[in-house]
Amino acid sequence: MGCGPTIRHARPRWLAIVLAASALIVASIGACRAQCVEFSDRASQLELDTFVKSPSSLLERLRNDKDKLRFRLATYIATNPSVLPSVQTLISASASSDRSAIGAALRIAEGRCTSTKPDAARKIRDFTQRIGDLNVQAGYSAAGEDTSGVQLQSQDKSKAQPARGGALLDGEWKTKLANPFKPVPLPN
């Protein structure tokens, strides 16, 4: 009769452990879905928590460095778009010169989220439109013009590149050896 009470008390502990483990798995899946960027490009949870608790601490750490502010804030937003209320607090606490960098950060984060999490990108765009701050809007628009110009240039360069004569493999599936003596096409 000594075994009976031990087994009865072991079942509730085992069940509690299984339930806790499944709750952690479900919570981690939800956290992963919120992120727009790869693991190596994400901000750490400590940085996010610090930003959420004190958004102006980012301004204090990155004084007079608009580029660092822009890219650090974009990383925070792309890592977890739910920090947008803290961005609102940051905008309220920032000088007008910093607000254009914040707008650019919003645009960069939106661009990072567009292909992986379109809902998050839409949330960022809607947030930016609701802000109503002209400096934030100007930074947002300027960052959009910069990135679209860079994308167009890179697309044009990739189309303009002719096939090189030094390719080692030839054919539709690149499975045949190429002729090393084939003349190289001259640019026009």
C-alpha positions as CSV (number, residue, x, y, z in Angstrom):
1,M,0.0,0.0,0.0
2,G,3.0,2.3,0.2
3,C,3.1,2.8,-3.6
4,G,-0.5,4.1,-4.0
5,P,-0.1,7.6,-2.5
6,T,3.1,8.3,-4.4
7,I,1.7,7.6,-7.8
8,R,-1.4,9.7,-7.0
9,H,0.7,12.7,-6.0
10,A,3.1,12.3,-9.0
11,R,0.3,12.6,-11.6
12,P,-0.7,16.2,-10.8
13,R,3.0,17.3,-10.8
14,W,3.6,15.6,-14.2
15,L,0.4,17.2,-15.6
16,A,1.4,20.6,-14.3
17,I,4.8,20.3,-15.9
18,V,3.3,19.3,-19.3
19,L,0.8,22.2,-19.2
20,A,3.5,24.7,-18.2
21,A,5.8,23.5,-21.0
22,S,3.0,23.7,-23.6
23,A,2.1,27.2,-22.5
24,L,5.8,28.3,-22.9
25,I,5.8,26.8,-26.4
26,V,2.6,28.5,-27.4
27,A,3.9,31.8,-26.0
28,S,7.2,31.5,-27.9
29,I,5.5,30.8,-31.1
30,G,3.4,34.0,-30.7
31,A,6.5,36.0,-30.0
32,C,8.2,34.6,-33.1
33,R,5.3,35.6,-35.3
34,A,5.5,39.2,-34.3
35,Q,9.1,39.6,-35.6
36,C,9.8,40.8,-39.2
37,V,13.5,40.1,-39.3
38,E,15.8,37.1,-39.0
39,F,17.2,36.2,-35.6
40,S,20.6,37.7,-36.2
41,D,19.0,41.1,-37.1
42,R,16.8,41.3,-34.0
43,A,17.2,43.5,-31.0
44,S,17.7,41.7,-27.7
45,Q,14.8,41.4,-25.4
46,L,16.7,43.5,-22.8
47,E,17.0,46.3,-25.3
48,L,13.3,46.2,-26.1
49,D,12.3,46.1,-22.5
50,T,14.5,49.1,-21.7
51,F,13.0,51.0,-24.6
52,V,9.5,50.2,-23.6
53,K,10.1,51.3,-20.0
54,S,11.9,54.4,-20.9
55,P,11.8,55.4,-24.6
56,S,13.7,58.6,-24.0
57,S,16.7,56.5,-22.9
58,L,17.3,55.8,-26.6
59,L,17.7,59.6,-27.2
60,E,20.1,59.9,-24.3
61,R,22.3,57.0,-25.5
62,L,22.4,58.2,-29.1
63,R,22.7,61.9,-28.7
64,N,23.4,63.8,-31.9
65,D,23.7,60.7,-34.0
66,K,20.7,60.6,-36.3
67,D,21.9,57.6,-38.3
68,K,22.3,55.4,-35.2
69,L,19.0,56.6,-33.9
70,R,17.3,55.8,-37.2
71,F,18.7,52.3,-37.6
72,R,18.5,51.3,-33.9
73,L,14.8,52.3,-33.7
74,A,14.1,50.6,-37.0
75,T,15.6,47.4,-35.5
76,Y,13.4,47.7,-32.4
77,I,10.2,48.2,-34.5
78,A,11.0,45.4,-36.9
79,T,11.9,43.1,-34.1
80,N,8.6,43.7,-32.3
81,P,6.0,46.1,-33.9
82,S,4.1,46.2,-30.6
83,V,6.6,48.8,-29.3
84,L,4.8,51.5,-31.4
85,P,3.1,53.0,-28.3
86,S,6.6,53.6,-26.9
87,V,7.6,55.2,-30.2
88,Q,4.7,57.7,-29.7
89,T,6.2,58.5,-26.3
90,L,9.6,58.9,-27.9
91,I,8.2,61.3,-30.5
92,S,6.7,63.4,-27.7
93,A,10.0,63.6,-25.8
94,S,12.2,64.3,-28.9
95,A,13.3,67.5,-30.5
96,S,12.0,68.3,-34.0
97,S,15.4,67.4,-35.5
98,D,15.2,63.9,-34.0
99,R,11.7,63.4,-35.3
100,S,12.7,63.2,-38.9
101,A,15.1,60.3,-37.9
102,I,12.2,58.6,-36.1
103,G,10.1,58.9,-39.3
104,A,12.9,57.4,-41.3
105,A,13.1,54.6,-38.8
106,L,9.4,53.9,-39.2
107,R,9.8,53.7,-43.0
108,I,12.9,51.4,-42.7
109,A,11.0,49.1,-40.3
110,E,8.0,49.0,-42.6
111,G,10.3,48.1,-45.5
112,R,11.8,45.2,-43.5
113,C,8.3,43.9,-42.6
114,T,6.7,44.3,-46.0
115,S,7.8,40.9,-47.4
116,T,7.7,38.8,-44.2
117,K,4.8,40.3,-42.2
118,P,2.6,42.6,-44.4
119,D,0.1,43.1,-41.5
120,A,2.9,44.5,-39.3
121,A,4.0,46.8,-42.2
122,R,0.5,48.0,-42.6
123,K,0.3,48.6,-38.8
124,I,3.5,50.7,-39.0
125,R,2.2,52.7,-42.0
126,D,-1.1,53.4,-40.3
127,F,0.7,54.4,-37.1
128,T,2.8,56.9,-39.0
129,Q,-0.2,58.4,-40.7
130,R,-2.0,58.8,-37.4
131,I,0.9,60.6,-35.8
132,G,0.2,63.8,-37.7
133,D,3.7,65.2,-36.9
134,L,5.1,67.0,-40.0
135,N,8.8,66.2,-39.1
136,V,8.0,62.5,-38.7
137,Q,6.1,62.5,-42.0
138,A,9.0,64.3,-43.7
139,G,11.5,61.8,-42.4
140,Y,9.2,58.9,-43.4
141,S,8.8,60.2,-46.9
142,A,12.5,61.0,-47.4
143,A,13.5,57.5,-46.3
144,G,11.0,56.1,-48.8
145,E,12.4,58.1,-51.6
146,D,16.0,57.0,-50.7
147,T,15.2,53.3,-50.6
148,S,13.1,53.3,-53.8
149,G,15.9,55.0,-55.7
150,V,18.4,52.5,-54.4
151,Q,16.1,49.6,-55.3
152,L,15.6,50.9,-58.8
153,Q,19.3,51.4,-59.3
154,S,20.1,47.9,-58.2
155,Q,17.4,46.5,-60.4
156,D,18.8,48.4,-63.4
157,K,22.3,47.2,-62.8
158,S,21.2,43.6,-62.5
159,K,19.4,43.9,-65.9
160,A,22.2,45.7,-67.6
161,Q,24.9,43.1,-66.7
162,P,25.6,41.0,-69.8
163,A,26.5,37.3,-69.5
164,R,30.2,37.0,-69.0
165,G,32.3,34.7,-71.2
166,G,34.2,33.3,-68.2
167,A,31.3,31.2,-67.0
168,L,32.4,27.6,-66.3
169,L,29.0,25.9,-66.9
170,D,26.7,26.3,-69.9
171,G,23.3,25.1,-71.0
172,E,19.8,25.5,-69.7
173,W,20.5,23.9,-66.4
174,K,24.2,24.8,-66.3
175,T,25.2,21.2,-66.5
176,K,27.5,21.3,-69.6
177,L,31.0,22.6,-69.5
178,A,31.4,25.9,-71.3
179,N,33.8,26.5,-74.1
180,P,36.8,28.3,-72.6
181,F,37.8,29.6,-76.0
182,K,34.4,31.2,-76.8
183,P,34.9,34.9,-77.5
184,V,33.8,37.4,-74.8
185,P,31.0,39.7,-76.0
186,L,32.1,43.3,-76.2
187,P,30.0,46.0,-74.5
188,N,28.2,48.5,-76.9
